Amino acid sequence: MLNGIDIASYQTGINLSVVPCDFVIVKATEGTGYVNPDFDRAYDQAIANGKLVGIYHYANGRSSGAAEADYFLYWVGSRVGTAILVLDWEQGGNYAWGNIAYAKAFLDRVYEKTGVRPLIYMSKSVCYGYNWSSVAPDYGLWVAQYANYSPTGYPSDPWTDSNGYGAWTNGPVIFQYTSSGHLAGWSGNLDLNVAYMDATAWAK
């Protein structure tokens, strides 16, 4: 297993040579008009410090899944092959919420253009609240569920409920268990995650 963080503009300037983590998943884009202003710096610093890396896109649902994927891939650029790629599928600010076909169109477009099968991120309740049977066979799950909002470091066995993961019968590949993570080298809150894989599997 691997311990890691995911970051966006809220963590601008975070020193990834100091904060303890096996992996870093960095927000790149949102919709078809936003780029995280700290994306390049954070990505470069993560790579320079030997971290495993992921890059994610936040869907806003205002255009099409394919258009959002094209925008994401434009900004990912030559980084394809160096990082796990992820679609962040949340309700807030997402005009396509509930439209599984929109999410699938994004995932399919990324795979079509890169040969890389991205992950999809969502809250655990969304796994079993919607029918993801058209997505789960081809795309891995990064899931979020929090026991509470108490400050925490990396636990050995984070809590999750017993409700399963819907169409992902084998469960998630990455589990985000808090947004109140406290780690050395950063004074604010961090999202903490465990990846159920080793570095070789991440690279694949």
Secondary structure, 3 states (H helix, E strand, C coil): CEEEEEECHHHCCCCCCCCCCCEEEEEEEECCCEECCCHHHHHHHHHHCCCEEEEEEECCCCCCHHHHHHHHHHHHHHHECCEEEEEECCCCCCCCCCCHHHHHHHHHHHHHHHCCCCEEEEEHHHHHHCCCCCCCCCCCEEEECCCCCCCECCCCCCCCCCCCCCCCCCCCCEEEEEEEECCCCCCCCEEEEEECCCHHHHHC
